[in-house]
Amino acid sequence: METATASLPNISLIIPVYNDGVHLRRLLKQLSGLKFRDIIVVDGGSLDDSRNIARQYQHIKLLECAKGRGRQIAEGLGQARGTYIWILHADSIIPDEALDHIQRTLMREDTILGCFQLRYDVENALLKCFAWLSRFDSPLTTFGDQGFFFRRQDAPGPGVLKAWPLLEDVALRRILLRRHKGKVRKSSLVLTTSARRFARHGILKTQLINGWILLRYFCGMDPEKLFREYYGP
């Protein structure tokens, strides 16, 4: 029987990566002093040194599959052994006491999904506003870069997330809330994330594009089509 002990937090950490070598190196260095049930890096066909960086750590399980964060998360879930699941983007800097906080939060029966508040790694008034909004739960303010955590027993079954090349975090939140009774609990702790996603179109335009994609998704548009529209064939 698998049990959690004080020296081995019963958390499976899943890190989906794609060309994230620089950020993954920093994250794994930060995680090296912490204890998990397992750490699973799922590479989506990176062309950089992401896989080699993961292989430098003997305790890390490296999986490989086709690109797509939903698919990569599903692969990680299939190998996870912990009571609790934590999905972390490679460009994250985690807060102190994150592991204890995750376990305490998920011990509350009314919690279905938890995540952290955000901080961006650059100083900008608009980004500070977006980060402030991350303390509230809604379909427009709760996303995967906040570090979703939930019970493994509540996780979607095989195949549910594999079809999601885009908005897998929005889909996961909806699935968990529809299937289980409870709430999303936002942590008072802050997770730092990279602002690199805003480099392509700029901060304001990126948020407007994201809002337009979300609106059409909520109106029933196929995520695969939205993905091709945003990223190209």
C-alpha positions as MATLAB code, in Angstrom:
seq = 'METATASLPNISLIIPVYNDGVHLRRLLKQLSGLKFRDIIVVDGGSLDDSRNIARQYQHIKLLECAKGRGRQIAEGLGQARGTYIWILHADSIIPDEALDHIQRTLMREDTILGCFQLRYDVENALLKCFAWLSRFDSPLTTFGDQGFFFRRQDAPGPGVLKAWPLLEDVALRRILLRRHKGKVRKSSLVLTTSARRFARHGILKTQLINGWILLRYFCGMDPEKLFREYYGP';
ca = [
       0.000    0.000    0.000;
       1.292    3.490   -0.927;
       1.313    5.930    1.984;
       2.590    9.469    2.427;
       5.172   10.130    5.113;
       6.592   13.294    6.565;
       9.752   12.780    4.494;
       7.918   11.975    1.259;
       5.050   14.329    0.346;
       2.542   12.352   -1.664;
       2.563   14.710   -4.648;
       3.197   13.790   -8.271;
       4.585   16.759  -10.190;
       3.940   16.838  -13.947;
       5.910   19.300  -16.102;
       4.932   19.449  -19.805;
       7.770   20.947  -21.846;
       8.454   22.021  -25.404;
      11.715   23.865  -26.168;
      11.858   24.982  -22.535;
      15.489   24.151  -21.809;
      16.513   27.452  -20.198;
      13.474   27.613  -17.942;
      13.446   23.881  -17.190;
      17.052   24.017  -15.985;
      16.161   26.784  -13.524;
      13.000   25.056  -12.320;
      14.613   21.651  -11.760;
      17.421   23.316   -9.824;
      14.836   24.949   -7.557;
      13.009   21.633   -7.121;
      16.160   19.645   -6.363;
      15.922   20.227   -2.614;
      12.261   19.196   -2.394;
      10.732   15.734   -2.074;
       7.903   14.472   -4.252;
       6.246   11.112   -4.777;
       7.524   11.498   -8.325;
       8.518   14.199  -10.822;
       7.465   13.547  -14.407;
       8.789   15.676  -17.273;
       6.779   15.124  -20.458;
       8.543   16.375  -23.571;
       6.528   17.172  -26.680;
       9.331   16.800  -29.227;
      11.641   19.612  -28.164;
      14.366   20.702  -30.564;
      16.532   22.159  -27.799;
      18.249   20.466  -24.837;
      15.121   20.013  -22.686;
      15.339   16.198  -22.644;
      19.051   16.173  -21.820;
      18.459   18.555  -18.921;
      15.778   16.257  -17.490;
      18.067   13.219  -17.897;
      20.655   14.841  -15.621;
      18.372   14.083  -12.659;
      18.156   10.370  -11.898;
      14.978   10.700   -9.841;
      13.048   12.374  -12.679;
      10.939   10.280  -15.014;
      11.183   11.538  -18.611;
       8.328   10.764  -20.991;
       8.052   11.689  -24.657;
       4.956   12.104  -26.799;
       3.539   14.270  -29.574;
       3.347   17.997  -28.902;
       0.244   19.348  -27.199;
       0.020   20.267  -23.535;
      -3.262   18.400  -23.042;
      -1.738   15.231  -24.501;
       1.440   15.679  -22.473;
      -0.488   16.137  -19.232;
      -2.515   13.020  -20.013;
       0.700   11.039  -20.504;
       2.002   12.286  -17.176;
      -1.226   11.417  -15.383;
      -0.925    7.878  -16.669;
       2.415    7.468  -14.861;
       1.708    9.473  -11.691;
       1.663    7.550   -8.392;
       0.948   10.290   -5.874;
      -2.308   10.987   -4.090;
      -2.111   14.573   -5.326;
      -1.264   15.937   -8.781;
       0.521   19.239   -9.401;
       0.857   20.480  -12.996;
       3.579   23.066  -13.374;
       4.712   24.982  -16.447;
       8.457   24.891  -17.032;
       8.798   28.686  -16.860;
       7.553   28.819  -13.260;
       9.310   29.861  -10.055;
       7.445   28.241   -7.192;
       6.693   29.875   -3.825;
       8.182   28.670   -0.558;
       6.033   26.153    1.327;
       4.222   25.213   -1.897;
       4.197   21.462   -1.187;
       2.834   21.760    2.348;
       0.254   24.227    1.108;
      -0.916   21.888   -1.665;
      -1.392   18.994    0.727;
      -3.195   21.094    3.346;
      -5.490   22.584    0.703;
      -6.433   19.258   -0.862;
      -7.168   17.732    2.532;
     -10.192   20.041    2.621;
     -13.091   18.062    1.229;
     -14.688   21.103   -0.419;
     -11.626   21.735   -2.619;
     -11.722   20.225   -6.103;
      -8.956   22.288   -7.700;
      -6.334   24.615   -6.292;
      -3.776   26.981   -7.776;
      -1.569   29.936   -6.896;
      -1.767   33.641   -7.494;
       0.507   34.972  -10.232;
       3.414   37.336  -10.537;
       5.201   38.038  -13.833;
       8.971   38.187  -14.111;
       8.986   41.690  -15.631;
       7.736   44.989  -14.273;
       4.740   46.294  -16.201;
       1.552   48.013  -15.075;
      -0.726   45.919  -17.299;
       0.889   42.684  -16.176;
       0.523   43.732  -12.543;
      -3.183   44.221  -13.198;
      -3.498   40.783  -14.804;
      -1.572   39.258  -11.900;
      -3.863   40.944   -9.352;
      -6.903   39.446  -11.076;
      -5.408   35.960  -10.680;
      -6.506   35.914   -7.026;
     -10.116   35.502   -8.178;
     -11.561   32.319   -9.643;
     -13.436   32.518  -12.929;
     -13.071   31.068  -16.450;
     -11.294   34.311  -17.377;
      -8.833   34.461  -14.458;
      -7.884   30.842  -13.727;
      -5.331   29.258  -16.050;
      -2.678   26.576  -16.054;
       0.254   28.936  -15.539;
      -1.000   29.313  -11.952;
       0.036   25.731  -11.195;
      -3.111   23.583  -10.991;
      -3.229   20.931   -8.262;
      -5.940   18.354   -7.537;
      -6.468   14.809   -6.243;
      -5.390   12.035   -8.565;
      -8.702   10.248   -7.952;
     -10.513   13.264   -9.448;
      -8.330   13.458  -12.568;
      -9.972   12.990  -15.992;
      -9.696    9.471  -17.367;
      -7.456    8.381  -20.268;
      -8.232   10.133  -23.539;
     -10.199   13.041  -22.093;
      -7.428   15.642  -22.387;
      -5.540   14.182  -25.341;
      -7.801   15.941  -27.831;
      -6.944   19.378  -26.448;
      -4.069   21.113  -28.259;
      -5.194   24.444  -26.786;
      -7.083   25.579  -23.681;
      -6.445   22.296  -21.882;
      -6.350   24.223  -18.601;
      -9.773   25.775  -19.212;
     -11.122   22.347  -20.164;
      -9.593   20.717  -17.078;
     -11.169   23.277  -14.752;
     -14.583   22.766  -16.365;
     -14.314   18.982  -16.244;
     -13.344   18.906  -12.561;
     -16.109   21.299  -11.513;
     -18.750   19.477  -13.548;
     -17.858   16.011  -12.331;
     -17.182   16.707   -8.662;
     -18.828   18.757   -5.951;
     -16.587   21.481   -4.594;
     -14.784   24.701   -5.393;
     -11.611   26.116   -6.872;
      -9.416   27.435   -4.077;
      -6.923   30.208   -4.838;
      -3.803   30.209   -2.688;
      -2.480   33.257   -0.883;
       0.988   32.188   -2.081;
       2.371   33.654   -5.293;
       3.921   31.770   -8.210;
       6.169   33.676  -10.619;
       5.777   32.983  -14.318;
       7.519   34.182  -17.468;
       6.067   37.016  -19.526;
       7.591   35.509  -22.686;
       4.152   34.639  -24.141;
       3.528   38.355  -24.655;
       6.626   38.824  -26.823;
       4.960   37.755  -30.064;
       2.138   40.329  -30.217;
       2.709   42.599  -27.226;
       0.863   42.562  -23.907;
      -2.437   44.202  -24.785;
      -2.853   42.568  -28.204;
      -2.016   39.152  -26.745;
      -4.723   39.518  -24.106;
      -7.248   40.636  -26.707;
      -6.396   37.595  -28.856;
      -6.690   35.331  -25.816;
     -10.076   36.826  -24.978;
     -11.308   36.316  -28.547;
     -10.140   32.678  -28.505;
     -11.846   32.064  -25.149;
     -15.077   33.650  -26.308;
     -15.270   31.394  -29.360;
     -14.344   28.354  -27.294;
     -17.180   29.062  -24.862;
     -19.477   29.430  -27.867;
     -18.595   25.886  -28.906;
     -15.781   26.284  -31.439;
     -13.457   23.303  -31.844;
     -10.141   23.808  -29.943;
      -8.287   22.122  -32.814;
      -9.509   24.796  -35.215;
      -8.654   27.546  -32.737;
      -5.175   26.072  -32.388;
      -4.540   26.067  -36.150;
      -5.872   29.608  -36.404;
      -3.525   30.869  -33.708;
      -0.368   28.817  -34.396;
      -0.793   27.946  -38.068;
      -0.912   24.469  -39.713;
];
